Structures are given as C-alpha cells and as structure tokens.
Amino acid sequence: MDIEKISYTPEMVDGLHQSVMLYKALLDQAKKETDSIEKAYELADHVYQNKIRSAQ
C-alpha cells in the first residue's frame, strides 16, 4: 500500500490531529520530568504506546 495514495477523510485527519496533540502533551510533560531530551522521548513513547495498546 502506498501511503501517499490514501484518501484521508475529515474524521481520519481529526484523529491524526488528536494523536499528535496527545503526543505533544505527553512529550511536554516528559521534558519537565526528565533531565535529557532522549529520556523525555523515551518516556513519552512508552506512555503513548501504552495508551494506544489500552485503547485497542
């Protein structure tokens, strides 16, 4: 499947936007709680992936 050929519905665009905003909020908080950007991304990734798994 070629991702560039996918037709995005308004609902898909909204869902992607919400996902990005959620990740940004997690990353912003992780930056406050960690002492390096690498650790902040690791923490944000971990929490985001757990949220996605629990939503399934």
N, CA, C and O atoms as CSV, one atom per row, in Angstrom:
chain,resi,resn,atom,element,x,y,z
A,1,MET,N,N,0.847,-1.176,0.000
A,1,MET,CA,C,0.000,0.000,0.000
A,1,MET,C,C,0.895,1.243,0.000
A,1,MET,O,O,1.846,1.339,0.776
A,2,ASP,N,N,0.582,2.161,-0.858
A,2,ASP,CA,C,1.326,3.405,-0.935
A,2,ASP,C,C,0.592,4.469,-0.118
A,2,ASP,O,O,-0.503,4.895,-0.484
A,3,ILE,N,N,1.197,4.892,0.979
A,3,ILE,CA,C,0.527,5.814,1.912
A,3,ILE,C,C,0.156,7.146,1.254
A,3,ILE,O,O,-0.792,7.807,1.679
A,4,GLU,N,N,0.894,7.535,0.230
A,4,GLU,CA,C,0.596,8.800,-0.446
A,4,GLU,C,C,-0.686,8.733,-1.262
A,4,GLU,O,O,-1.231,9.771,-1.637
A,5,LYS,N,N,-1.173,7.538,-1.542
A,5,LYS,CA,C,-2.386,7.385,-2.348
A,5,LYS,C,C,-3.639,7.228,-1.504
A,5,LYS,O,O,-4.731,7.073,-2.051
A,6,ILE,N,N,-3.509,7.265,-0.201
A,6,ILE,CA,C,-4.656,7.108,0.688
A,6,ILE,C,C,-5.473,8.397,0.684
A,6,ILE,O,O,-4.918,9.493,0.755
A,7,SER,N,N,-6.785,8.258,0.599
A,7,SER,CA,C,-7.677,9.407,0.723
A,7,SER,C,C,-8.032,9.570,2.196
A,7,SER,O,O,-8.617,8.676,2.807
A,8,TYR,N,N,-7.682,10.695,2.745
A,8,TYR,CA,C,-7.950,10.946,4.155
A,8,TYR,C,C,-9.295,11.629,4.319
A,8,TYR,O,O,-9.533,12.701,3.763
A,9,THR,N,N,-10.165,11.001,5.082
A,9,THR,CA,C,-11.461,11.607,5.372
A,9,THR,C,C,-11.263,12.642,6.472
A,9,THR,O,O,-10.252,12.613,7.173
A,10,PRO,N,N,-12.208,13.547,6.631
A,10,PRO,CA,C,-12.092,14.527,7.724
A,10,PRO,C,C,-11.954,13.865,9.099
A,10,PRO,O,O,-11.267,14.384,9.978
A,11,GLU,N,N,-12.610,12.720,9.275
A,11,GLU,CA,C,-12.515,12.011,10.555
A,11,GLU,C,C,-11.105,11.475,10.770
A,11,GLU,O,O,-10.592,11.507,11.889
A,12,MET,N,N,-10.476,10.984,9.704
A,12,MET,CA,C,-9.105,10.491,9.816
A,12,MET,C,C,-8.147,11.633,10.136
A,12,MET,O,O,-7.251,11.480,10.966
A,13,VAL,N,N,-8.331,12.764,9.487
A,13,VAL,CA,C,-7.476,13.923,9.737
A,13,VAL,C,C,-7.649,14.384,11.179
A,13,VAL,O,O,-6.669,14.718,11.845
A,14,ASP,N,N,-8.876,14.406,11.662
A,14,ASP,CA,C,-9.137,14.800,13.046
A,14,ASP,C,C,-8.488,13.829,14.017
A,14,ASP,O,O,-7.905,14.245,15.018
A,15,GLY,N,N,-8.584,12.540,13.728
A,15,GLY,CA,C,-7.971,11.531,14.589
A,15,GLY,C,C,-6.454,11.665,14.622
A,15,GLY,O,O,-5.841,11.540,15.682
A,16,LEU,N,N,-5.850,11.917,13.469
A,16,LEU,CA,C,-4.402,12.123,13.414
A,16,LEU,C,C,-4.007,13.374,14.190
A,16,LEU,O,O,-3.011,13.376,14.913
A,17,HIS,N,N,-4.784,14.424,14.037
A,17,HIS,CA,C,-4.503,15.667,14.764
A,17,HIS,C,C,-4.578,15.434,16.271
A,17,HIS,O,O,-3.721,15.906,17.019
A,18,GLN,N,N,-5.597,14.711,16.713
A,18,GLN,CA,C,-5.725,14.425,18.142
A,18,GLN,C,C,-4.557,13.588,18.640
A,18,GLN,O,O,-4.071,13.806,19.750
A,19,SER,N,N,-4.103,12.643,17.844
A,19,SER,CA,C,-2.953,11.812,18.225
A,19,SER,C,C,-1.694,12.653,18.381
A,19,SER,O,O,-0.928,12.476,19.329
A,20,VAL,N,N,-1.490,13.566,17.444
A,20,VAL,CA,C,-0.313,14.444,17.511
A,20,VAL,C,C,-0.394,15.349,18.739
A,20,VAL,O,O,0.605,15.545,19.431
A,21,MET,N,N,-1.551,15.887,19.008
A,21,MET,CA,C,-1.706,16.768,20.173
A,21,MET,C,C,-1.490,16.004,21.473
A,21,MET,O,O,-0.889,16.531,22.410
A,22,LEU,N,N,-1.977,14.764,21.539
A,22,LEU,CA,C,-1.767,13.935,22.727
A,22,LEU,C,C,-0.280,13.663,22.922
A,22,LEU,O,O,0.240,13.793,24.031
A,23,TYR,N,N,0.401,13.286,21.846
A,23,TYR,CA,C,1.831,13.006,21.959
A,23,TYR,C,C,2.598,14.253,22.375
A,23,TYR,O,O,3.515,14.171,23.192
A,24,LYS,N,N,2.233,15.404,21.824
A,24,LYS,CA,C,2.906,16.658,22.185
A,24,LYS,C,C,2.724,16.957,23.671
A,24,LYS,O,O,3.672,17.368,24.339
A,25,ALA,N,N,1.518,16.754,24.190
A,25,ALA,CA,C,1.269,16.989,25.613
A,25,ALA,C,C,2.098,16.024,26.464
A,25,ALA,O,O,2.667,16.424,27.480
A,26,LEU,N,N,2.168,14.766,26.056
A,26,LEU,CA,C,2.980,13.789,26.790
A,26,LEU,C,C,4.459,14.171,26.752
A,26,LEU,O,O,5.148,14.081,27.768
A,27,LEU,N,N,4.944,14.592,25.599
A,27,LEU,CA,C,6.346,14.974,25.461
A,27,LEU,C,C,6.663,16.215,26.292
A,27,LEU,O,O,7.705,16.280,26.944
A,28,ASP,N,N,5.767,17.194,26.268
A,28,ASP,CA,C,5.989,18.400,27.073
A,28,ASP,C,C,6.101,18.060,28.558
A,28,ASP,O,O,6.956,18.598,29.262
A,29,GLN,N,N,5.237,17.170,29.026
A,29,GLN,CA,C,5.286,16.773,30.435
A,29,GLN,C,C,6.552,15.965,30.714
A,29,GLN,O,O,7.196,16.151,31.747
A,30,ALA,N,N,6.907,15.074,29.797
A,30,ALA,CA,C,8.104,14.251,29.982
A,30,ALA,C,C,9.361,15.115,30.039
A,30,ALA,O,O,10.293,14.802,30.780
A,31,LYS,N,N,9.394,16.191,29.268
A,31,LYS,CA,C,10.540,17.107,29.301
A,31,LYS,C,C,10.704,17.729,30.681
A,31,LYS,O,O,11.825,17.977,31.124
A,32,LYS,N,N,9.587,17.981,31.361
A,32,LYS,CA,C,9.633,18.557,32.704
A,32,LYS,C,C,10.115,17.542,33.745
A,32,LYS,O,O,10.700,17.908,34.765
A,33,GLU,N,N,9.858,16.261,33.467
A,33,GLU,CA,C,10.142,15.213,34.443
A,33,GLU,C,C,11.490,14.524,34.249
A,33,GLU,O,O,11.909,13.751,35.111
A,34,THR,N,N,12.171,14.786,33.147
A,34,THR,CA,C,13.435,14.121,32.877
A,34,THR,C,C,14.548,15.141,32.698
A,34,THR,O,O,14.297,16.339,32.574
A,35,ASP,N,N,15.773,14.651,32.687
A,35,ASP,CA,C,16.918,15.548,32.595
A,35,ASP,C,C,17.575,15.577,31.218
A,35,ASP,O,O,18.592,16.246,31.033
A,36,SER,N,N,17.002,14.852,30.246
A,36,SER,CA,C,17.539,14.919,28.885
A,36,SER,C,C,16.405,14.727,27.886
A,36,SER,O,O,15.373,14.132,28.198
A,37,ILE,N,N,16.616,15.238,26.694
A,37,ILE,CA,C,15.596,15.125,25.654
A,37,ILE,C,C,15.407,13.674,25.235
A,37,ILE,O,O,14.297,13.263,24.897
A,38,GLU,N,N,16.488,12.898,25.254
A,38,GLU,CA,C,16.382,11.486,24.894
A,38,GLU,C,C,15.480,10.734,25.864
A,38,GLU,O,O,14.630,9.942,25.458
A,39,LYS,N,N,15.681,10.996,27.156
A,39,LYS,CA,C,14.840,10.351,28.168
A,39,LYS,C,C,13.395,10.821,28.054
A,39,LYS,O,O,12.465,10.046,28.275
A,40,ALA,N,N,13.210,12.085,27.710
A,40,ALA,CA,C,11.855,12.613,27.551
A,40,ALA,C,C,11.130,11.894,26.413
A,40,ALA,O,O,9.969,11.512,26.558
A,41,TYR,N,N,11.816,11.709,25.281
A,41,TYR,CA,C,11.203,10.984,24.171
A,41,TYR,C,C,10.929,9.530,24.535
A,41,TYR,O,O,9.885,8.990,24.168
A,42,GLU,N,N,11.844,8.894,25.245
A,42,GLU,CA,C,11.631,7.506,25.666
A,42,GLU,C,C,10.394,7.402,26.555
A,42,GLU,O,O,9.578,6.497,26.381
A,43,LEU,N,N,10.255,8.320,27.502
A,43,LEU,CA,C,9.112,8.302,28.407
A,43,LEU,C,C,7.821,8.581,27.650
A,43,LEU,O,O,6.829,7.875,27.834
A,44,ALA,N,N,7.826,9.599,26.805
A,44,ALA,CA,C,6.629,9.933,26.034
A,44,ALA,C,C,6.235,8.771,25.128
A,44,ALA,O,O,5.054,8.439,25.025
A,45,ASP,N,N,7.216,8.152,24.473
A,45,ASP,CA,C,6.930,6.998,23.608
A,45,ASP,C,C,6.297,5.864,24.401
A,45,ASP,O,O,5.310,5.264,23.976
A,46,HIS,N,N,6.879,5.581,25.557
A,46,HIS,CA,C,6.385,4.499,26.403
A,46,HIS,C,C,4.928,4.741,26.807
A,46,HIS,O,O,4.089,3.850,26.678
A,47,VAL,N,N,4.635,5.931,27.289
A,47,VAL,CA,C,3.276,6.246,27.736
A,47,VAL,C,C,2.306,6.232,26.557
A,47,VAL,O,O,1.202,5.700,26.671
A,48,TYR,N,N,2.707,6.810,25.431
A,48,TYR,CA,C,1.846,6.868,24.250
A,48,TYR,C,C,1.525,5.451,23.753
A,48,TYR,O,O,0.372,5.144,23.450
A,49,GLN,N,N,2.532,4.607,23.674
A,49,GLN,CA,C,2.305,3.231,23.217
A,49,GLN,C,C,1.384,2.471,24.164
A,49,GLN,O,O,0.554,1.680,23.717
A,50,ASN,N,N,1.522,2.702,25.455
A,50,ASN,CA,C,0.631,2.046,26.419
A,50,ASN,C,C,-0.800,2.539,26.254
A,50,ASN,O,O,-1.741,1.753,26.364
A,51,LYS,N,N,-0.973,3.817,25.993
A,51,LYS,CA,C,-2.323,4.358,25.773
A,51,LYS,C,C,-2.945,3.742,24.517
A,51,LYS,O,O,-4.127,3.400,24.511
A,52,ILE,N,N,-2.153,3.603,23.461
A,52,ILE,CA,C,-2.662,3.004,22.224
A,52,ILE,C,C,-3.045,1.549,22.461
A,52,ILE,O,O,-4.097,1.102,22.005
A,53,ARG,N,N,-2.200,0.809,23.169
A,53,ARG,CA,C,-2.494,-0.597,23.465
A,53,ARG,C,C,-3.771,-0.727,24.304
A,53,ARG,O,O,-4.598,-1.600,24.045
A,54,SER,N,N,-3.926,0.129,25.293
A,54,SER,CA,C,-5.095,0.023,26.168
A,54,SER,C,C,-6.370,0.430,25.441
A,54,SER,O,O,-7.457,-0.014,25.810
A,55,ALA,N,N,-6.254,1.266,24.417
A,55,ALA,CA,C,-7.434,1.679,23.656
A,55,ALA,C,C,-7.920,0.560,22.729
A,55,ALA,O,O,-9.083,0.533,22.329
A,56,GLN,N,N,-7.012,-0.360,22.397
A,56,GLN,CA,C,-7.389,-1.456,21.497
A,56,GLN,C,C,-8.137,-2.456,22.291
A,56,GLN,O,O,-8.563,-3.478,21.753
